[in-house]
Amino acid sequence: MKLVIQRVNYADVKIDGKEVGKINKGLLVLVGVAADDDEKVVEKYFNKLVKLRIFEDENGKTNLSLRDVGGELLLVSQFTLLANCKEGNRPSFIGAGSPDEAKRLYEYMVDLGKKSDIHTECGVFGADMKVSLENDGPFTIVLEL
């Protein structure tokens, strides 16, 4: 699994010009599911994600988590995060999860978010999406555990 986490002032995702997910202050997370991922991996990443202290406190230090600031979460599937570009010029996606399993695990992460105390929105797995955001900082982290 690989997550690209962006601290945002706002973000949205649209399909065919129609908004399907929108958040205010929080985290836009691009989610890539690998071939060997399972529910335990998803839970580990989700728990790390919501505990990351990447929001500023009253002293301007990155000391607060998404929960601490009442932030929102926008999860967007993106299998291209698993691209392997080591050889040649055409990326290989052999390490990405199969579409059915990747969809199931992505939706599992979305469910974890929706069952938590964090307002969670999402894109649509496999859809051609347009993502807009205002990166706060900018502050972007690639999470690989």
N, CA, C and O atoms as a GROMACS GRO file, in nm:
protein
  580
    1MET      N    1   0.084  -0.117   0.000
    1MET     CA    2   0.000   0.000   0.000
    1MET      C    3   0.088   0.123   0.000
    1MET      O    4   0.197   0.124   0.058
    2LYS      N    5   0.040   0.224  -0.065
    2LYS     CA    6   0.110   0.352  -0.066
    2LYS      C    7   0.004   0.461  -0.058
    2LYS      O    8  -0.096   0.456  -0.130
    3LEU      N    9   0.027   0.560   0.029
    3LEU     CA   10  -0.062   0.675   0.040
    3LEU      C   11   0.017   0.801   0.010
    3LEU      O   12   0.130   0.817   0.054
    4VAL      N   13  -0.044   0.890  -0.066
    4VAL     CA   14   0.008   1.025  -0.082
    4VAL      C   15  -0.089   1.115  -0.007
    4VAL      O   16  -0.206   1.128  -0.044
    5ILE      N   17  -0.039   1.176   0.100
    5ILE     CA   18  -0.121   1.253   0.192
    5ILE      C   19  -0.091   1.401   0.172
    5ILE      O   20   0.024   1.444   0.181
    6GLN      N   21  -0.194   1.477   0.144
    6GLN     CA   22  -0.177   1.620   0.124
    6GLN      C   23  -0.265   1.696   0.224
    6GLN      O   24  -0.387   1.677   0.229
    7ARG      N   25  -0.202   1.781   0.302
    7ARG     CA   26  -0.276   1.867   0.394
    7ARG      C   27  -0.338   1.978   0.310
    7ARG      O   28  -0.268   2.049   0.239
    8VAL      N   29  -0.470   1.993   0.320
    8VAL     CA   30  -0.541   2.085   0.232
    8VAL      C   31  -0.631   2.181   0.310
    8VAL      O   32  -0.678   2.151   0.420
    9ASN      N   33  -0.654   2.296   0.248
    9ASN     CA   34  -0.756   2.388   0.298
    9ASN      C   35  -0.893   2.345   0.246
    9ASN      O   36  -0.994   2.366   0.313
   10TYR      N   37  -0.895   2.286   0.126
   10TYR     CA   38  -1.015   2.227   0.069
   10TYR      C   39  -0.974   2.137  -0.046
   10TYR      O   40  -0.865   2.152  -0.103
   11ALA      N   41  -1.061   2.044  -0.080
   11ALA     CA   42  -1.037   1.955  -0.194
   11ALA      C   43  -1.170   1.899  -0.240
   11ALA      O   44  -1.264   1.886  -0.162
   12ASP      N   45  -1.176   1.866  -0.369
   12ASP     CA   46  -1.295   1.799  -0.420
   12ASP      C   47  -1.257   1.706  -0.533
   12ASP      O   48  -1.150   1.717  -0.592
   13VAL      N   49  -1.347   1.615  -0.563
   13VAL     CA   50  -1.330   1.521  -0.673
   13VAL      C   51  -1.458   1.520  -0.754
   13VAL      O   52  -1.568   1.514  -0.699
   14LYS      N   53  -1.441   1.527  -0.887
   14LYS     CA   54  -1.555   1.531  -0.978
   14LYS      C   55  -1.543   1.420  -1.082
   14LYS      O   56  -1.433   1.380  -1.121
   15ILE      N   57  -1.658   1.372  -1.126
   15ILE     CA   58  -1.667   1.276  -1.235
   15ILE      C   59  -1.765   1.334  -1.336
   15ILE      O   60  -1.880   1.363  -1.301
   16ASP      N   61  -1.721   1.350  -1.460
   16ASP     CA   62  -1.805   1.409  -1.565
   16ASP      C   63  -1.864   1.543  -1.521
   16ASP      O   64  -1.980   1.572  -1.549
   17GLY      N   65  -1.784   1.623  -1.451
   17GLY     CA   66  -1.826   1.755  -1.407
   17GLY      C   67  -1.914   1.756  -1.283
   17GLY      O   68  -1.950   1.863  -1.235
   18LYS      N   69  -1.951   1.639  -1.231
   18LYS     CA   70  -2.037   1.631  -1.113
   18LYS      C   71  -1.952   1.601  -0.989
   18LYS      O   72  -1.874   1.506  -0.987
   19GLU      N   73  -1.968   1.683  -0.888
   19GLU     CA   74  -1.894   1.665  -0.764
   19GLU      C   75  -1.943   1.539  -0.691
   19GLU      O   76  -2.062   1.523  -0.666
   20VAL      N   77  -1.848   1.450  -0.658
   20VAL     CA   78  -1.884   1.328  -0.585
   20VAL      C   79  -1.826   1.325  -0.444
   20VAL      O   80  -1.867   1.244  -0.362
   21GLY      N   81  -1.731   1.414  -0.416
   21GLY     CA   82  -1.672   1.423  -0.283
   21GLY      C   83  -1.609   1.560  -0.264
   21GLY      O   84  -1.548   1.614  -0.356
   22LYS      N   85  -1.623   1.615  -0.143
   22LYS     CA   86  -1.569   1.748  -0.115
   22LYS      C   87  -1.540   1.759   0.034
   22LYS      O   88  -1.620   1.716   0.117
   23ILE      N   89  -1.425   1.817   0.066
   23ILE     CA   90  -1.392   1.845   0.206
   23ILE      C   91  -1.340   1.987   0.220
   23ILE      O   92  -1.296   2.051   0.125
   24ASN      N   93  -1.347   2.034   0.342
   24ASN     CA   94  -1.280   2.157   0.380
   24ASN      C   95  -1.146   2.118   0.443
   24ASN      O   96  -1.087   2.018   0.402
   25LYS      N   97  -1.098   2.192   0.539
   25LYS     CA   98  -0.968   2.166   0.600
   25LYS      C   99  -0.952   2.019   0.638
   25LYS      O  100  -1.038   1.961   0.706
   26GLY      N  101  -0.842   1.960   0.594
   26GLY     CA  102  -0.818   1.820   0.628
   26GLY      C  103  -0.712   1.759   0.541
   26GLY      O  104  -0.611   1.822   0.508
   27LEU      N  105  -0.735   1.633   0.504
   27LEU     CA  106  -0.637   1.557   0.427
   27LEU      C  107  -0.701   1.499   0.302
   27LEU      O  108  -0.804   1.431   0.307
   28LEU      N  109  -0.637   1.526   0.188
   28LEU     CA  110  -0.667   1.457   0.063
   28LEU      C  111  -0.567   1.343   0.056
   28LEU      O  112  -0.446   1.366   0.064
   29VAL      N  113  -0.617   1.221   0.042
   29VAL     CA  114  -0.529   1.105   0.042
   29VAL      C  115  -0.551   1.024  -0.085
   29VAL      O  116  -0.661   0.975  -0.111
   30LEU      N  117  -0.444   1.010  -0.163
   30LEU     CA  118  -0.446   0.923  -0.279
   30LEU      C  119  -0.404   0.785  -0.230
   30LEU      O  120  -0.302   0.771  -0.164
   31VAL      N  121  -0.485   0.684  -0.263
   31VAL     CA  122  -0.468   0.550  -0.207
   31VAL      C  123  -0.430   0.451  -0.316
   31VAL      O  124  -0.506   0.430  -0.411
   32GLY      N  125  -0.313   0.391  -0.302
   32GLY     CA  126  -0.270   0.286  -0.394
   32GLY      C  127  -0.263   0.154  -0.321
   32GLY      O  128  -0.195   0.142  -0.219
   33VAL      N  129  -0.335   0.054  -0.372
   33VAL     CA  130  -0.340  -0.078  -0.308
   33VAL      C  131  -0.247  -0.173  -0.383
   33VAL      O  132  -0.254  -0.186  -0.505
   34ALA      N  133  -0.160  -0.240  -0.308
   34ALA     CA  134  -0.064  -0.334  -0.366
   34ALA      C  135  -0.121  -0.476  -0.368
   34ALA      O  136  -0.219  -0.507  -0.300
   35ALA      N  137  -0.057  -0.560  -0.448
   35ALA     CA  138  -0.105  -0.697  -0.469
   35ALA      C  139  -0.109  -0.779  -0.340
   35ALA      O  140  -0.193  -0.867  -0.327
   36ASP      N  141  -0.020  -0.752  -0.246
   36ASP     CA  142  -0.015  -0.833  -0.124
   36ASP      C  143  -0.084  -0.769  -0.004
   36ASP      O  144  -0.066  -0.816   0.108
   37ASP      N  145  -0.162  -0.664  -0.025
   37ASP     CA  146  -0.232  -0.597   0.085
   37ASP      C  147  -0.354  -0.677   0.130
   37ASP      O  148  -0.411  -0.755   0.054
   38ASP      N  149  -0.392  -0.656   0.256
   38ASP     CA  150  -0.512  -0.717   0.312
   38ASP      C  151  -0.573  -0.620   0.413
   38ASP      O  152  -0.526  -0.507   0.427
   39GLU      N  153  -0.678  -0.664   0.483
   39GLU     CA  154  -0.748  -0.575   0.577
   39GLU      C  155  -0.655  -0.524   0.687
   39GLU      O  156  -0.666  -0.408   0.727
   40LYS      N  157  -0.565  -0.608   0.735
   40LYS     CA  158  -0.474  -0.566   0.842
   40LYS      C  159  -0.383  -0.452   0.794
   40LYS      O  160  -0.354  -0.360   0.869
   41VAL      N  161  -0.339  -0.460   0.671
   41VAL     CA  162  -0.256  -0.354   0.614
   41VAL      C  163  -0.337  -0.224   0.605
   41VAL      O  164  -0.288  -0.117   0.642
   42VAL      N  165  -0.459  -0.234   0.557
   42VAL     CA  166  -0.546  -0.116   0.545
   42VAL      C  167  -0.567  -0.052   0.683
   42VAL      O  168  -0.558   0.069   0.697
   43GLU      N  169  -0.596  -0.134   0.783
   43GLU     CA  170  -0.617  -0.083   0.918
   43GLU      C  171  -0.492  -0.013   0.971
   43GLU      O  172  -0.501   0.093   1.033
   44LYS      N  173  -0.377  -0.073   0.948
   44LYS     CA  174  -0.250  -0.014   0.993
   44LYS      C  175  -0.229   0.124   0.929
   44LYS      O  176  -0.193   0.219   0.998
   45TYR      N  177  -0.251   0.134   0.799
   45TYR     CA  178  -0.234   0.261   0.729
   45TYR      C  179  -0.337   0.364   0.775
   45TYR      O  180  -0.304   0.480   0.797
   46PHE      N  181  -0.462   0.321   0.790
   46PHE     CA  182  -0.565   0.415   0.832
   46PHE      C  183  -0.535   0.470   0.970
   46PHE      O  184  -0.546   0.590   0.994
   47ASN      N  185  -0.498   0.382   1.062
   47ASN     CA  186  -0.466   0.426   1.199
   47ASN      C  187  -0.348   0.522   1.200
   47ASN      O  188  -0.349   0.620   1.275
   48LYS      N  189  -0.247   0.496   1.120
   48LYS     CA  190  -0.131   0.587   1.112
   48LYS      C  191  -0.174   0.721   1.052
   48LYS      O  192  -0.136   0.827   1.101
   49LEU      N  193  -0.254   0.714   0.946
   49LEU     CA  194  -0.301   0.834   0.877
   49LEU      C  195  -0.372   0.930   0.972
   49LEU      O  196  -0.340   1.049   0.972
   50VAL      N  197  -0.465   0.881   1.050
   50VAL     CA  198  -0.544   0.971   1.134
   50VAL      C  199  -0.468   1.018   1.258
   50VAL      O  200  -0.511   1.111   1.326
   51LYS      N  201  -0.355   0.953   1.288
   51LYS     CA  202  -0.275   0.993   1.404
   51LYS      C  203  -0.155   1.081   1.367
   51LYS      O  204  -0.090   1.137   1.455
   52LEU      N  205  -0.126   1.094   1.236
   52LEU     CA  206  -0.012   1.177   1.196
   52LEU      C  207  -0.030   1.319   1.247
   52LEU      O  208  -0.134   1.381   1.227
   53ARG      N  209   0.072   1.369   1.313
   53ARG     CA  210   0.066   1.505   1.369
   53ARG      C  211   0.127   1.600   1.266
   53ARG      O  212   0.246   1.634   1.273
   54ILE      N  213   0.044   1.642   1.171
   54ILE     CA  214   0.094   1.726   1.061
   54ILE      C  215   0.018   1.858   1.048
   54ILE      O  216   0.031   1.929   0.948
   55PHE      N  217  -0.062   1.890   1.150
   55PHE     CA  218  -0.130   2.019   1.153
   55PHE      C  219  -0.066   2.105   1.261
   55PHE      O  220  -0.019   2.055   1.363
   56GLU      N  221  -0.064   2.234   1.237
   56GLU     CA  222   0.004   2.326   1.329
   56GLU      C  223  -0.077   2.352   1.455
   56GLU      O  224  -0.200   2.363   1.452
   57ASP      N  225  -0.005   2.361   1.568
   57ASP     CA  226  -0.066   2.401   1.694
   57ASP      C  227  -0.061   2.553   1.708
   57ASP      O  228  -0.024   2.623   1.614
   58GLU      N  229  -0.096   2.604   1.824
   58GLU     CA  230  -0.100   2.749   1.847
   58GLU      C  231   0.039   2.814   1.837
   58GLU      O  232   0.048   2.936   1.824
   59ASN      N  233   0.146   2.734   1.843
   59ASN     CA  234   0.281   2.785   1.832
   59ASN      C  235   0.341   2.766   1.694
   59ASN      O  236   0.460   2.793   1.672
   60GLY      N  237   0.259   2.720   1.600
   60GLY     CA  238   0.307   2.700   1.463
   60GLY      C  239   0.386   2.571   1.443
   60GLY      O  240   0.447   2.552   1.338
   61LYS      N  241   0.384   2.482   1.541
   61LYS     CA  242   0.455   2.354   1.531
   61LYS      C  243   0.358   2.247   1.479
   61LYS      O  244   0.240   2.247   1.514
   62THR      N  245   0.409   2.157   1.396
   62THR     CA  246   0.325   2.048   1.346
   62THR      C  247   0.312   1.945   1.457
   62THR      O  248   0.393   1.853   1.468
   63ASN      N  249   0.209   1.962   1.537
   63ASN     CA  250   0.190   1.883   1.658
   63ASN      C  251   0.051   1.823   1.669
   63ASN      O  252   0.024   1.748   1.764
   64LEU      N  253  -0.039   1.853   1.575
   64LEU     CA  254  -0.178   1.811   1.588
   64LEU      C  255  -0.219   1.714   1.478
   64LEU      O  256  -0.173   1.724   1.364
   65SER      N  257  -0.306   1.622   1.513
   65SER     CA  258  -0.356   1.523   1.417
   65SER      C  259  -0.484   1.572   1.351
   65SER      O  260  -0.538   1.677   1.387
   66LEU      N  261  -0.530   1.496   1.255
   66LEU     CA  262  -0.655   1.526   1.186
   66LEU      C  263  -0.771   1.537   1.286
   66LEU      O  264  -0.852   1.629   1.277
   67ARG      N  265  -0.776   1.445   1.379
   67ARG     CA  266  -0.881   1.449   1.483
   67ARG      C  267  -0.868   1.573   1.570
   67ARG      O  268  -0.967   1.637   1.603
   68ASP      N  269  -0.745   1.607   1.606
   68ASP     CA  270  -0.722   1.722   1.695
   68ASP      C  271  -0.777   1.851   1.637
   68ASP      O  272  -0.824   1.937   1.711
   69VAL      N  273  -0.771   1.865   1.505
   69VAL     CA  274  -0.815   1.991   1.441
   69VAL      C  275  -0.957   1.980   1.384
   69VAL      O  276  -1.006   2.074   1.320
   70GLY      N  277  -1.022   1.866   1.406
   70GLY     CA  278  -1.157   1.848   1.350
   70GLY      C  279  -1.155   1.846   1.198
   70GLY      O  280  -1.251   1.889   1.134
   71GLY      N  281  -1.046   1.795   1.140
   71GLY     CA  282  -1.030   1.793   0.995
   71GLY      C  283  -1.112   1.686   0.928
   71GLY      O  284  -1.163   1.594   0.992
   72GLU      N  285  -1.123   1.700   0.798
   72GLU     CA  286  -1.200   1.608   0.715
   72GLU      C  287  -1.106   1.526   0.628
   72GLU      O  288  -0.988   1.559   0.613
   73LEU      N  289  -1.159   1.419   0.570
   73LEU     CA  290  -1.078   1.325   0.495
   73LEU      C  291  -1.143   1.297   0.360
   73LEU      O  292  -1.261   1.265   0.351
   74LEU      N  293  -1.062   1.310   0.253
   74LEU     CA  294  -1.107   1.276   0.118
   74LEU      C  295  -1.014   1.167   0.066
   74LEU      O  296  -0.896   1.191   0.045
   75LEU      N  297  -1.069   1.047   0.045
   75LEU     CA  298  -0.991   0.932  -0.002
   75LEU      C  299  -1.020   0.909  -0.150
   75LEU      O  300  -1.136   0.896  -0.190
   76VAL      N  301  -0.912   0.903  -0.230
   76VAL     CA  302  -0.924   0.885  -0.375
   76VAL      C  303  -0.835   0.769  -0.417
   76VAL      O  304  -0.715   0.771  -0.390
   77SER      N  305  -0.893   0.670  -0.483
   77SER     CA  306  -0.813   0.555  -0.528
   77SER      C  307  -0.723   0.597  -0.644
   77SER      O  308  -0.764   0.674  -0.730
   78GLN      N  309  -0.600   0.544  -0.644
   78GLN     CA  310  -0.507   0.576  -0.751
   78GLN      C  311  -0.404   0.464  -0.765
   78GLN      O  312  -0.300   0.466  -0.700
   79PHE      N  313  -0.435   0.367  -0.851
   79PHE     CA  314  -0.347   0.251  -0.866
   79PHE      C  315  -0.212   0.291  -0.925
   79PHE      O  316  -0.115   0.217  -0.907
   80THR      N  317  -0.203   0.404  -0.994
   80THR     CA  318  -0.076   0.443  -1.055
   80THR      C  319   0.032   0.473  -0.951
   80THR      O  320   0.150   0.485  -0.987
   81LEU      N  321  -0.005   0.486  -0.824
   81LEU     CA  322   0.096   0.503  -0.719
   81LEU      C  323   0.187   0.382  -0.709
   81LEU      O  324   0.298   0.392  -0.657
   82LEU      N  325   0.140   0.267  -0.758
   82LEU     CA  326   0.219   0.145  -0.752
   82LEU      C  327   0.303   0.124  -0.876
   82LEU      O  328   0.357   0.015  -0.897
   83ALA      N  329   0.316   0.226  -0.960
   83ALA     CA  330   0.396   0.215  -1.082
   83ALA      C  331   0.542   0.186  -1.049
   83ALA      O  332   0.599   0.243  -0.956
   84ASN      N  333   0.600   0.097  -1.127
   84ASN     CA  334   0.742   0.068  -1.116
   84ASN      C  335   0.807   0.123  -1.243
   84ASN      O  336   0.778   0.078  -1.354
   85CYS      N  337   0.897   0.219  -1.225
   85CYS     CA  338   0.962   0.286  -1.339
   85CYS      C  339   1.112   0.256  -1.344
   85CYS      O  340   1.187   0.331  -1.405
   86LYS      N  341   1.155   0.148  -1.280
   86LYS     CA  342   1.298   0.118  -1.271
   86LYS      C  343   1.359   0.080  -1.405
   86LYS      O  344   1.475   0.114  -1.432
   87GLU      N  345   1.282   0.011  -1.487
   87GLU     CA  346   1.335  -0.032  -1.616
   87GLU      C  347   1.251   0.025  -1.729
   87GLU      O  348   1.128   0.027  -1.722
   88GLY      N  349   1.318   0.071  -1.833
   88GLY     CA  350   1.248   0.124  -1.949
   88GLY      C  351   1.176   0.255  -1.919
   88GLY      O  352   1.196   0.315  -1.813
   89ASN      N  353   1.095   0.296  -2.012
   89ASN     CA  354   1.024   0.424  -2.000
   89ASN      C  355   0.874   0.408  -1.983
   89ASN      O  356   0.802   0.506  -1.966
   90ARG      N  357   0.827   0.284  -1.989
   90ARG     CA  358   0.685   0.259  -1.970
   90ARG      C  359   0.666   0.198  -1.831
   90ARG      O  360   0.722   0.093  -1.802
   91PRO      N  361   0.587   0.265  -1.745
   91PRO     CA  362   0.567   0.213  -1.610
   91PRO      C  363   0.503   0.074  -1.611
   91PRO      O  364   0.419   0.043  -1.696
   92SER      N  365   0.543  -0.008  -1.516
   92SER     CA  366   0.482  -0.139  -1.495
   92SER      C  367   0.393  -0.130  -1.372
   92SER      O  368   0.430  -0.071  -1.271
   93PHE      N  369   0.276  -0.190  -1.382
   93PHE     CA  370   0.182  -0.188  -1.269
   93PHE      C  371   0.161  -0.328  -1.211
   93PHE      O  372   0.058  -0.356  -1.150
   94ILE      N  373   0.258  -0.414  -1.232
   94ILE     CA  374   0.249  -0.553  -1.187
   94ILE      C  375   0.232  -0.562  -1.035
   94ILE      O  376   0.173  -0.659  -0.986
   95GLY      N  377   0.283  -0.465  -0.961
   95GLY     CA  378   0.274  -0.467  -0.815
   95GLY      C  379   0.142  -0.417  -0.760
   95GLY      O  380   0.116  -0.429  -0.640
   96ALA      N  381   0.058  -0.362  -0.846
   96ALA     CA  382  -0.072  -0.312  -0.800
   96ALA      C  383  -0.167  -0.429  -0.775
   96ALA      O  384  -0.156  -0.534  -0.837
   97GLY      N  385  -0.259  -0.408  -0.683
   97GLY     CA  386  -0.358  -0.511  -0.654
   97GLY      C  387  -0.450  -0.534  -0.772
   97GLY      O  388  -0.472  -0.443  -0.853
   98SER      N  389  -0.505  -0.654  -0.783
   98SER     CA  390  -0.603  -0.682  -0.888
   98SER      C  391  -0.721  -0.586  -0.870
   98SER      O  392  -0.753  -0.549  -0.757
   99PRO      N  393  -0.786  -0.547  -0.978
   99PRO     CA  394  -0.895  -0.448  -0.965
   99PRO      C  395  -1.001  -0.485  -0.861
   99PRO      O  396  -1.041  -0.400  -0.782
  100ASP      N  397  -1.046  -0.609  -0.859
  100ASP     CA  398  -1.152  -0.647  -0.764
  100ASP      C  399  -1.105  -0.637  -0.619
  100ASP      O  400  -1.175  -0.584  -0.533
  101GLU      N  401  -0.985  -0.689  -0.592
  101GLU     CA  402  -0.932  -0.686  -0.456
  101GLU      C  403  -0.894  -0.544  -0.415
  101GLU      O  404  -0.918  -0.504  -0.301
  102ALA      N  405  -0.836  -0.468  -0.505
  102ALA     CA  406  -0.799  -0.329  -0.474
  102ALA      C  407  -0.925  -0.247  -0.443
  102ALA      O  408  -0.925  -0.166  -0.350
  103LYS      N  409  -1.030  -0.267  -0.520
  103LYS     CA  410  -1.156  -0.196  -0.495
  103LYS      C  411  -1.211  -0.232  -0.357
  103LYS      O  412  -1.253  -0.145  -0.281
  104ARG      N  413  -1.210  -0.361  -0.326
  104ARG     CA  414  -1.262  -0.406  -0.197
  104ARG      C  415  -1.183  -0.344  -0.082
  104ARG      O  416  -1.243  -0.300   0.017
  105LEU      N  417  -1.050  -0.339  -0.092
  105LEU     CA  418  -0.968  -0.284   0.015
  105LEU      C  419  -0.978  -0.131   0.022
  105LEU      O  420  -0.978  -0.074   0.131
  106TYR      N  421  -0.987  -0.066  -0.093
  106TYR     CA  422  -1.008   0.079  -0.093
  106TYR      C  423  -1.141   0.111  -0.024
  106TYR      O  424  -1.147   0.200   0.061
  107GLU      N  425  -1.246   0.039  -0.059
  107GLU     CA  426  -1.377   0.064   0.002
  107GLU      C  427  -1.376   0.030   0.150
  107GLU      O  428  -1.449   0.090   0.228
  108TYR      N  429  -1.294  -0.066   0.190
  108TYR     CA  430  -1.277  -0.097   0.332
  108TYR      C  431  -1.216   0.023   0.405
  108TYR      O  432  -1.259   0.057   0.516
  109MET      N  433  -1.116   0.088   0.344
  109MET     CA  434  -1.058   0.207   0.405
  109MET      C  435  -1.161   0.319   0.415
  109MET      O  436  -1.169   0.388   0.516
  110VAL      N  437  -1.240   0.337   0.310
  110VAL     CA  438  -1.347   0.439   0.314
  110VAL      C  439  -1.444   0.408   0.428
  110VAL      O  440  -1.484   0.499   0.501
  111ASP      N  441  -1.482   0.282   0.443
  111ASP     CA  442  -1.572   0.242   0.552
  111ASP      C  443  -1.511   0.271   0.689
  111ASP      O  444  -1.581   0.317   0.779
  112LEU      N  445  -1.380   0.246   0.705
  112LEU     CA  446  -1.314   0.278   0.832
  112LEU      C  447  -1.328   0.427   0.861
  112LEU      O  448  -1.354   0.467   0.975
  113GLY      N  449  -1.309   0.508   0.758
  113GLY     CA  450  -1.324   0.652   0.777
  113GLY      C  451  -1.465   0.692   0.814
  113GLY      O  452  -1.485   0.771   0.906
  114LYS      N  453  -1.562   0.637   0.744
  114LYS     CA  454  -1.702   0.673   0.769
  114LYS      C  455  -1.751   0.624   0.904
  114LYS      O  456  -1.841   0.684   0.962
  115LYS      N  457  -1.693   0.515   0.954
  115LYS     CA  458  -1.733   0.462   1.086
  115LYS      C  459  -1.661   0.534   1.199
  115LYS      O  460  -1.697   0.518   1.316
  116SER      N  461  -1.559   0.613   1.165
  116SER     CA  462  -1.485   0.686   1.266
  116SER      C  463  -1.555   0.819   1.294
  116SER      O  464  -1.662   0.847   1.240
  117ASP      N  465  -1.495   0.899   1.379
  117ASP     CA  466  -1.550   1.031   1.410
  117ASP      C  467  -1.500   1.138   1.313
  117ASP      O  468  -1.510   1.257   1.341
  118ILE      N  469  -1.445   1.096   1.201
  118ILE     CA  470  -1.390   1.188   1.102
  118ILE      C  471  -1.483   1.195   0.982
  118ILE      O  472  -1.520   1.092   0.925
  119HIS      N  473  -1.520   1.317   0.943
  119HIS     CA  474  -1.603   1.334   0.823
  119HIS      C  475  -1.521   1.284   0.704
  119HIS      O  476  -1.414   1.336   0.676
  120THR      N  477  -1.572   1.181   0.635
  120THR     CA  478  -1.498   1.117   0.527
  120THR      C  479  -1.578   1.119   0.398
  120THR      O  480  -1.695   1.084   0.394
  121GLU      N  481  -1.512   1.162   0.291
  121GLU     CA  482  -1.568   1.162   0.156
  121GLU      C  483  -1.476   1.076   0.070
  121GLU      O  484  -1.366   1.041   0.113
  122CYS      N  485  -1.521   1.043  -0.050
  122CYS     CA  486  -1.438   0.959  -0.136
  122CYS      C  487  -1.469   0.982  -0.283
  122CYS      O  488  -1.569   1.043  -0.319
  123GLY      N  489  -1.379   0.930  -0.366
  123GLY     CA  490  -1.400   0.926  -0.509
  123GLY      C  491  -1.470   0.796  -0.544
  123GLY      O  492  -1.529   0.731  -0.458
  124VAL      N  493  -1.463   0.758  -0.671
  124VAL     CA  494  -1.523   0.634  -0.718
  124VAL      C  495  -1.412   0.548  -0.779
  124VAL      O  496  -1.344   0.591  -0.872
  125PHE      N  497  -1.395   0.430  -0.726
  125PHE     CA  498  -1.288   0.342  -0.770
  125PHE      C  499  -1.296   0.319  -0.921
  125PHE      O  500  -1.402   0.285  -0.974
  126GLY      N  501  -1.183   0.337  -0.988
  126GLY     CA  502  -1.174   0.308  -1.131
  126GLY      C  503  -1.230   0.414  -1.223
  126GLY      O  504  -1.218   0.401  -1.345
  127ALA      N  505  -1.291   0.518  -1.168
  127ALA     CA  506  -1.351   0.622  -1.252
  127ALA      C  507  -1.244   0.721  -1.298
  127ALA      O  508  -1.138   0.733  -1.237
  128ASP      N  509  -1.274   0.791  -1.407
  128ASP     CA  510  -1.190   0.901  -1.454
  128ASP      C  511  -1.229   1.023  -1.372
  128ASP      O  512  -1.332   1.086  -1.398
  129MET      N  513  -1.147   1.057  -1.274
  129MET     CA  514  -1.180   1.163  -1.178
  129MET      C  515  -1.093   1.285  -1.200
  129MET      O  516  -0.979   1.276  -1.246
  130LYS      N  517  -1.149   1.399  -1.167
  130LYS     CA  518  -1.076   1.525  -1.166
  130LYS      C  519  -1.069   1.571  -1.021
  130LYS      O  520  -1.172   1.593  -0.956
  131VAL      N  521  -0.948   1.586  -0.970
  131VAL     CA  522  -0.927   1.622  -0.830
  131VAL      C  523  -0.873   1.764  -0.824
  131VAL      O  524  -0.775   1.797  -0.891
  132SER      N  525  -0.938   1.847  -0.743
  132SER     CA  526  -0.893   1.984  -0.721
  132SER      C  527  -0.863   2.002  -0.572
  132SER      O  528  -0.928   1.942  -0.487
  133LEU      N  529  -0.763   2.084  -0.544
  133LEU     CA  530  -0.727   2.106  -0.405
  133LEU      C  531  -0.649   2.236  -0.387
  133LEU      O  532  -0.593   2.290  -0.482
  134GLU      N  533  -0.648   2.282  -0.265
  134GLU     CA  534  -0.556   2.387  -0.226
  134GLU      C  535  -0.468   2.326  -0.117
  134GLU      O  536  -0.512   2.307  -0.004
  135ASN      N  537  -0.344   2.295  -0.154
  135ASN     CA  538  -0.250   2.233  -0.063
  135ASN      C  539  -0.208   2.337   0.040
  135ASN      O  540  -0.171   2.449   0.004
  136ASP      N  541  -0.216   2.300   0.167
  136ASP     CA  542  -0.183   2.391   0.276
  136ASP      C  543  -0.038   2.368   0.316
  136ASP      O  544  -0.005   2.265   0.375
  137GLY      N  545   0.047   2.463   0.285
  137GLY     CA  546   0.188   2.453   0.322
  137GLY      C  547   0.281   2.494   0.211
  137GLY      O  548   0.342   2.601   0.220
  138PRO      N  549   0.296   2.416   0.107
  138PRO     CA  550   0.239   2.283   0.083
  138PRO      C  551   0.297   2.180   0.179
  138PRO      O  552   0.413   2.187   0.219
  139PHE      N  553   0.214   2.085   0.213
  139PHE     CA  554   0.253   1.979   0.303
  139PHE      C  555   0.205   1.848   0.244
  139PHE      O  556   0.085   1.820   0.244
  140THR      N  557   0.298   1.768   0.193
  140THR     CA  558   0.266   1.642   0.127
  140THR      C  559   0.361   1.534   0.179
  140THR      O  560   0.481   1.555   0.191
  141ILE      N  561   0.304   1.417   0.210
  141ILE     CA  562   0.380   1.305   0.262
  141ILE      C  563   0.347   1.180   0.181
  141ILE      O  564   0.230   1.155   0.150
  142VAL      N  565   0.449   1.104   0.146
  142VAL     CA  566   0.427   0.972   0.087
  142VAL      C  567   0.444   0.872   0.201
  142VAL      O  568   0.550   0.864   0.263
  143LEU      N  569   0.338   0.796   0.228
  143LEU     CA  570   0.341   0.701   0.339
  143LEU      C  571   0.352   0.558   0.286
  143LEU      O  572   0.263   0.509   0.215
  144GLU      N  573   0.462   0.494   0.321
  144GLU     CA  574   0.486   0.353   0.292
  144GLU      C  575   0.538   0.290   0.420
  144GLU      O  576   0.646   0.325   0.468
  145LEU      N  577   0.462   0.198   0.474
  145LEU     CA  578   0.502   0.136   0.602
  145LEU      C  579   0.566   0.000   0.578
  145LEU      O  580   0.606  -0.066   0.674
   0.00000   0.00000   0.00000
